[in-house]
Amino acid sequence: MPKYGSLVIYATPRGKRYLKRLEEGQDWHSADGILKAADVQAASFGSELTTSLGVPVRLQEPTLHDLIKGVKRQTQIIYPKDIAYICLRLGVGPGRTIIEAGSGSGGLTLAMSWFAGPTGHIHTHEAREEFHRLARRNVAWAGLGDNVTFHHRDVAEGFCVDNADALFLDVRTPWEYLDHAVRAVKPGAMLGFLLPTVDQVGRLLLGLEKGPFAETEVCEILIRTWKPVADRLRPSDRMIAHTGFLVFCRHQERSEDFESRKPLGTRERKQEQARLARLAAGADYACDDDGGDD
C-alpha cells in the first residue's frame, strides 16, 4: 500500500493519469470527485477506489517512465526513448561513475540515478543557476539523488571529476569541450552526445575525428505505437519521431598499425582519404561528396 509522502498515480476512466504525492489529511480533489487520503493510504496499488461522485479511480505505482515525464520543466527534457538507449550505451549501473552536462531539468539525471543504484555515482554539471536548482529539486521530488553530486559549473572550465567510466554531453557546442572530456574519463570509456540538428552533428564528427576517439555511432530513435485492437491491428495515427540525434564514441588512442589492418571497401577508402585530407588542411567544417554516403 502507498505510504504517506510517496508518489501515487490516480488513473480515471477518461484516460487521465494524475501523479500526486500522498500526504496525510490532504484529500485528492478532481472533476471526478474526492478521494480521502486515508482511504488511499489503506488501499493497495492496482486496486480501485470510488470517489465521492461514484467514479472509480485506479491507484498505480509510478514507474521510472512516469517520473521522467512528471518532472517540472524549464528546458526540453530528453525523452524516455532516448534515455533508455543512452543509459545502455554508457553502461550506467552499480559501481559506475558517470559524468553529465548539462543538467537541464534533470530528466536524464533522475534516470541515471535510478539505474546507478547505491554503489554508482552521477556527477552532473549545469552552468545556469536556475537549471541547477531545478534539476536538484526534480531529482529529490522523485525520491532519488543520494548517488548524485550536482555541480553548478560551466564545463568550459573543465569537469569536477576525472577517471569516470562514461560521460554524456547535452550542450549546444560539445566539440568545444572534447579536450576536457578526454581528461575526465578513463581510457576506453564511452562518451555520448545529444544534438538537435545535422549541422551540429557534422561539427561534432569533425572534432571527434581529430581526437582519440573510435567506434563512432550516429543514430536517432523513433517510436511508432500500434492500436491494440486484436482484429483491427494497425499503426497509430501519430508517432514520436525525431527528438534529437544521438552520437556515441569511445575514448581510444589511435594506432596506425590497428587502422591499417581494417578491411576497407572503395567507399571506406574514399572516406578515410577525405578524413586525412581534412586533418591535413585543418578544416573547421567541410563536406566531401566523394567521401560521404550515397
One Martini backbone bead per residue (centre of mass of N, CA, C, O) as a GRO file, in nm:
protein
  294
    1MET     BB    1   0.101   0.032   0.016
    2PRO     BB    2   0.087   0.354   0.035
    3LYS     BB    3   0.280   0.611   0.151
    4TYR     BB    4   0.340   0.872   0.312
    5GLY     BB    5   0.510   1.077   0.063
    6SER     BB    6   0.428   0.936  -0.183
    7LEU     BB    7   0.381   0.846  -0.508
    8VAL     BB    8   0.075   0.876  -0.708
    9ILE     BB    9  -0.157   0.722  -0.931
   10TYR     BB   10  -0.446   0.855  -1.095
   11ALA     BB   11  -0.685   0.660  -1.274
   12THR     BB   12  -0.917   0.728  -1.521
   13PRO     BB   13  -1.169   0.653  -1.748
   14ARG     BB   14  -1.065   0.908  -1.939
   15GLY     BB   15  -0.730   0.871  -1.932
   16LYS     BB   16  -0.633   0.995  -1.677
   17ARG     BB   17  -0.310   1.090  -1.518
   18TYR     BB   18  -0.218   1.141  -1.175
   19LEU     BB   19   0.065   1.287  -1.016
   20LYS     BB   20   0.089   1.235  -0.662
   21ARG     BB   21   0.122   1.328  -0.331
   22LEU     BB   22   0.087   1.159  -0.033
   23GLU     BB   23  -0.099   1.323   0.224
   24GLU     BB   24  -0.190   1.378   0.528
   25GLY     BB   25  -0.516   1.520   0.499
   26GLN     BB   26  -0.489   1.523   0.169
   27ASP     BB   27  -0.714   1.532  -0.049
   28TRP     BB   28  -0.845   1.430  -0.361
   29HIS     BB   29  -0.919   1.662  -0.624
   30SER     BB   30  -1.179   1.652  -0.877
   31ALA     BB   31  -1.413   1.620  -1.130
   32ASP     BB   32  -1.469   1.314  -1.003
   33GLY     BB   33  -1.389   1.401  -0.711
   34ILE     BB   34  -1.322   1.246  -0.391
   35LEU     BB   35  -1.024   1.139  -0.215
   36LYS     BB   36  -0.918   0.998   0.061
   37ALA     BB   37  -0.616   0.962   0.202
   38ALA     BB   38  -0.683   0.723   0.392
   39ASP     BB   39  -0.789   0.535   0.165
   40VAL     BB   40  -0.533   0.526  -0.003
   41GLN     BB   41  -0.338   0.418   0.220
   42ALA     BB   42  -0.523   0.146   0.264
   43ALA     BB   43  -0.457   0.066  -0.004
   44SER     BB   44  -0.361  -0.072  -0.320
   45PHE     BB   45  -0.190  -0.132  -0.574
   46GLY     BB   46  -0.433  -0.191  -0.836
   47SER     BB   47  -0.670  -0.058  -0.722
   48GLU     BB   48  -1.007   0.053  -0.644
   49LEU     BB   49  -1.171   0.364  -0.614
   50THR     BB   50  -1.434   0.575  -0.487
   51THR     BB   51  -1.572   0.856  -0.526
   52SER     BB   52  -1.802   1.095  -0.426
   53LEU     BB   53  -1.928   1.047  -0.742
   54GLY     BB   54  -1.876   0.731  -0.826
   55VAL     BB   55  -1.581   0.716  -0.937
   56PRO     BB   56  -1.347   0.520  -1.065
   57VAL     BB   57  -1.011   0.466  -0.925
   58ARG     BB   58  -0.679   0.402  -1.000
   59LEU     BB   59  -0.401   0.265  -0.837
   60GLN     BB   60  -0.057   0.364  -0.902
   61GLU     BB   61   0.272   0.294  -0.956
   62PRO     BB   62   0.538   0.457  -1.035
   63THR     BB   63   0.750   0.488  -1.288
   64LEU     BB   64   1.016   0.602  -1.446
   65HIS     BB   65   0.855   0.720  -1.677
   66ASP     BB   66   0.669   0.893  -1.499
   67LEU     BB   67   0.888   1.066  -1.363
   68ILE     BB   68   1.007   1.196  -1.616
   69LYS     BB   69   0.727   1.317  -1.720
   70GLY     BB   70   0.676   1.477  -1.421
   71VAL     BB   71   0.865   1.693  -1.444
   72LYS     BB   72   0.974   2.001  -1.412
   73ARG     BB   73   0.993   2.256  -1.672
   74GLN     BB   74   1.255   2.471  -1.848
   75THR     BB   75   1.327   2.238  -2.033
   76GLN     BB   76   1.405   2.008  -2.255
   77ILE     BB   77   1.366   1.689  -2.234
   78ILE     BB   78   1.464   1.377  -2.238
   79TYR     BB   79   1.352   1.108  -2.374
   80PRO     BB   80   1.294   0.789  -2.283
   81LYS     BB   81   1.390   0.657  -2.552
   82ASP     BB   82   1.679   0.786  -2.518
   83ILE     BB   83   1.760   0.717  -2.227
   84ALA     BB   84   1.780   0.413  -2.252
   85TYR     BB   85   2.016   0.408  -2.459
   86ILE     BB   86   2.216   0.578  -2.304
   87CYS     BB   87   2.245   0.391  -2.056
   88LEU     BB   88   2.344   0.146  -2.216
   89ARG     BB   89   2.594   0.273  -2.367
   90LEU     BB   90   2.727   0.379  -2.084
   91GLY     BB   91   2.674   0.184  -1.838
   92VAL     BB   92   2.460   0.237  -1.629
   93GLY     BB   93   2.550   0.153  -1.285
   94PRO     BB   94   2.683  -0.027  -1.063
   95GLY     BB   95   2.996   0.121  -0.979
   96ARG     BB   96   2.948   0.377  -1.157
   97THR     BB   97   3.093   0.667  -1.318
   98ILE     BB   98   2.905   0.958  -1.416
   99ILE     BB   99   2.896   1.214  -1.661
  100GLU     BB  100   2.718   1.535  -1.676
  101ALA     BB  101   2.613   1.765  -1.951
  102GLY     BB  102   2.350   1.917  -1.881
  103SER     BB  103   2.095   1.908  -1.654
  104GLY     BB  104   1.860   2.090  -1.660
  105SER     BB  105   1.566   1.923  -1.547
  106GLY     BB  106   1.672   1.607  -1.474
  107GLY     BB  107   1.585   1.350  -1.634
  108LEU     BB  108   1.855   1.195  -1.674
  109THR     BB  109   1.952   1.207  -1.384
  110LEU     BB  110   1.723   1.040  -1.267
  111ALA     BB  111   1.776   0.781  -1.432
  112MET     BB  112   2.073   0.735  -1.347
  113SER     BB  113   2.014   0.709  -1.048
  114TRP     BB  114   1.840   0.459  -1.070
  115PHE     BB  115   2.057   0.269  -1.217
  116ALA     BB  116   2.308   0.304  -1.018
  117GLY     BB  117   2.252   0.312  -0.735
  118PRO     BB  118   2.432   0.294  -0.434
  119THR     BB  119   2.726   0.240  -0.605
  120GLY     BB  120   2.675   0.466  -0.780
  121HIS     BB  121   2.769   0.774  -0.979
  122ILE     BB  122   2.665   1.116  -1.029
  123HIS     BB  123   2.790   1.391  -1.237
  124THR     BB  124   2.638   1.708  -1.258
  125HIS     BB  125   2.634   1.983  -1.496
  126GLU     BB  126   2.558   2.345  -1.447
  127ALA     BB  127   2.561   2.684  -1.540
  128ARG     BB  128   2.269   2.742  -1.457
  129GLU     BB  129   2.112   2.816  -1.171
  130GLU     BB  130   1.808   2.744  -1.232
  131PHE     BB  131   1.874   2.453  -1.337
  132HIS     BB  132   2.028   2.347  -1.096
  133ARG     BB  133   1.786   2.369  -0.899
  134LEU     BB  134   1.578   2.205  -1.060
  135ALA     BB  135   1.723   1.934  -1.076
  136ARG     BB  136   1.741   1.891  -0.772
  137ARG     BB  137   1.433   1.894  -0.718
  138ASN     BB  138   1.343   1.666  -0.912
  139VAL     BB  139   1.509   1.435  -0.791
  140ALA     BB  140   1.392   1.461  -0.504
  141TRP     BB  141   1.090   1.425  -0.581
  142ALA     BB  142   1.158   1.115  -0.680
  143GLY     BB  143   1.353   0.989  -0.448
  144LEU     BB  144   1.637   1.085  -0.542
  145GLY     BB  145   2.015   1.152  -0.527
  146ASP     BB  146   2.227   1.011  -0.333
  147ASN     BB  147   2.413   0.953  -0.616
  148VAL     BB  148   2.433   1.278  -0.650
  149THR     BB  149   2.629   1.542  -0.799
  150PHE     BB  150   2.595   1.893  -0.798
  151HIS     BB  151   2.723   2.118  -1.049
  152HIS     BB  152   2.799   2.461  -1.057
  153ARG     BB  153   2.914   2.453  -1.393
  154ASP     BB  154   3.130   2.530  -1.646
  155VAL     BB  155   3.279   2.313  -1.882
  156ALA     BB  156   3.493   2.517  -1.987
  157GLU     BB  157   3.655   2.455  -1.701
  158GLY     BB  158   3.571   2.176  -1.662
  159PHE     BB  159   3.566   1.899  -1.471
  160CYS     BB  160   3.518   1.774  -1.131
  161VAL     BB  161   3.614   1.502  -1.259
  162ASP     BB  162   3.781   1.183  -1.285
  163ASN     BB  163   3.791   0.864  -1.401
  164ALA     BB  164   3.551   0.796  -1.564
  165ASP     BB  165   3.328   0.567  -1.730
  166ALA     BB  166   3.144   0.814  -1.834
  167LEU     BB  167   2.993   1.048  -2.085
  168PHE     BB  168   2.752   1.329  -2.106
  169LEU     BB  169   2.643   1.561  -2.370
  170ASP     BB  170   2.404   1.850  -2.335
  171VAL     BB  171   2.518   2.067  -2.565
  172ARG     BB  172   2.563   2.293  -2.817
  173THR     BB  173   2.913   2.269  -2.816
  174PRO     BB  174   3.086   1.986  -2.775
  175TRP     BB  175   3.358   2.032  -2.942
  176GLU     BB  176   3.477   2.237  -2.718
  177TYR     BB  177   3.501   1.974  -2.484
  178LEU     BB  178   3.690   1.729  -2.561
  179ASP     BB  179   3.943   1.770  -2.390
  180HIS     BB  180   3.796   1.752  -2.118
  181ALA     BB  181   3.673   1.472  -2.163
  182VAL     BB  182   3.934   1.307  -2.180
  183ARG     BB  183   4.031   1.389  -1.883
  184ALA     BB  184   3.758   1.262  -1.734
  185VAL     BB  185   3.828   0.978  -1.855
  186LYS     BB  186   3.880   0.671  -1.929
  187PRO     BB  187   4.020   0.451  -2.101
  188GLY     BB  188   3.751   0.334  -2.307
  189ALA     BB  189   3.534   0.523  -2.272
  190MET     BB  190   3.216   0.640  -2.292
  191LEU     BB  191   3.048   0.864  -2.524
  192GLY     BB  192   2.785   1.119  -2.523
  193PHE     BB  193   2.535   1.279  -2.748
  194LEU     BB  194   2.310   1.567  -2.793
  195LEU     BB  195   2.147   1.666  -3.106
  196PRO     BB  196   1.922   1.850  -3.324
  197THR     BB  197   2.134   1.893  -3.568
  198VAL     BB  198   2.323   1.838  -3.845
  199ASP     BB  199   2.541   2.054  -3.811
  200GLN     BB  200   2.630   1.968  -3.527
  201VAL     BB  201   2.716   1.683  -3.599
  202GLY     BB  202   2.935   1.763  -3.800
  203ARG     BB  203   3.115   1.916  -3.599
  204LEU     BB  204   3.160   1.679  -3.409
  205LEU     BB  205   3.289   1.478  -3.607
  206LEU     BB  206   3.535   1.654  -3.663
  207GLY     BB  207   3.636   1.649  -3.372
  208LEU     BB  208   3.662   1.337  -3.337
  209GLU     BB  209   3.873   1.285  -3.579
  210LYS     BB  210   4.107   1.451  -3.410
  211GLY     BB  211   4.085   1.241  -3.185
  212PRO     BB  212   4.061   0.992  -2.922
  213PHE     BB  213   3.845   0.823  -3.128
  214ALA     BB  214   3.592   0.558  -3.150
  215GLU     BB  215   3.313   0.404  -3.254
  216THR     BB  216   3.115   0.573  -3.419
  217GLU     BB  217   2.772   0.691  -3.356
  218VAL     BB  218   2.468   0.759  -3.544
  219CYS     BB  219   2.135   0.841  -3.416
  220GLU     BB  220   1.781   0.763  -3.413
  221ILE     BB  221   1.469   0.751  -3.225
  222LEU     BB  222   1.171   0.570  -3.299
  223ILE     BB  223   0.810   0.577  -3.223
  224ARG     BB  224   0.554   0.329  -3.309
  225THR     BB  225   0.242   0.281  -3.243
  226TRP     BB  226  -0.028   0.055  -3.180
  227LYS     BB  227  -0.343  -0.052  -3.209
  228PRO     BB  228  -0.499  -0.258  -2.951
  229VAL     BB  229  -0.663  -0.438  -3.190
  230ALA     BB  230  -0.692  -0.752  -3.280
  231ASP     BB  231  -0.888  -0.713  -3.559
  232ARG     BB  232  -0.733  -0.394  -3.601
  233LEU     BB  233  -0.431  -0.387  -3.659
  234ARG     BB  234  -0.256  -0.069  -3.633
  235PRO     BB  235  -0.123   0.219  -3.668
  236SER     BB  236  -0.088   0.503  -3.544
  237ASP     BB  237  -0.131   0.836  -3.636
  238ARG     BB  238   0.101   0.876  -3.430
  239MET     BB  239   0.446   0.979  -3.349
  240ILE     BB  240   0.769   0.946  -3.216
  241ALA     BB  241   1.016   1.109  -3.346
  242HIS     BB  242   1.220   1.353  -3.374
  243THR     BB  243   1.445   1.465  -3.091
  244GLY     BB  244   1.738   1.358  -3.176
  245PHE     BB  245   2.080   1.319  -3.187
  246LEU     BB  246   2.288   1.038  -3.141
  247VAL     BB  247   2.623   1.023  -3.001
  248PHE     BB  248   2.887   0.777  -3.015
  249CYS     BB  249   3.191   0.690  -2.828
  250ARG     BB  250   3.541   0.613  -2.785
  251HIS     BB  251   3.810   0.626  -2.584
  252GLN     BB  252   4.079   0.620  -2.833
  253GLU     BB  253   4.376   0.553  -2.927
  254ARG     BB  254   4.553   0.575  -3.208
  255SER     BB  255   4.658   0.326  -3.462
  256GLU     BB  256   4.819   0.258  -3.748
  257ASP     BB  257   4.819  -0.048  -3.733
  258PHE     BB  258   4.518  -0.086  -3.681
  259GLU     BB  259   4.406   0.081  -3.924
  260SER     BB  260   4.561  -0.080  -4.156
  261ARG     BB  261   4.384  -0.360  -4.088
  262LYS     BB  262   4.138  -0.260  -4.212
  263PRO     BB  263   3.870  -0.335  -4.398
  264LEU     BB  264   3.837  -0.174  -4.722
  265GLY     BB  265   3.644  -0.021  -4.924
  266THR     BB  266   3.586   0.214  -5.147
  267ARG     BB  267   3.429   0.404  -4.961
  268GLU     BB  268   3.621   0.387  -4.712
  269ARG     BB  269   3.871   0.501  -4.857
  270LYS     BB  270   3.747   0.776  -4.924
  271GLN     BB  271   3.683   0.857  -4.635
  272GLU     BB  272   3.976   0.845  -4.531
  273GLN     BB  273   4.096   1.050  -4.729
  274ALA     BB  274   3.915   1.283  -4.641
  275ARG     BB  275   4.002   1.290  -4.347
  276LEU     BB  276   4.306   1.340  -4.395
  277ALA     BB  277   4.264   1.603  -4.553
  278ARG     BB  278   4.132   1.764  -4.326
  279LEU     BB  279   4.361   1.740  -4.123
  280ALA     BB  280   4.577   1.874  -4.303
  281ALA     BB  281   4.401   2.147  -4.342
  282GLY     BB  282   4.228   2.228  -4.085
  283ALA     BB  283   3.929   2.201  -4.099
  284ASP     BB  284   3.622   2.297  -3.961
  285TYR     BB  285   3.429   2.268  -4.229
  286ALA     BB  286   3.326   1.987  -4.437
  287CYS     BB  287   3.224   1.858  -4.761
  288ASP     BB  288   3.246   1.526  -4.916
  289ASP     BB  289   3.103   1.353  -5.162
  290ASP     BB  290   3.308   1.118  -5.203
  291GLY     BB  291   3.306   1.048  -4.876
  292GLY     BB  292   3.015   0.999  -4.873
  293ASP     BB  293   2.713   0.889  -4.858
  294ASP     BB  294   2.448   0.790  -5.072
   0.00000   0.00000   0.00000
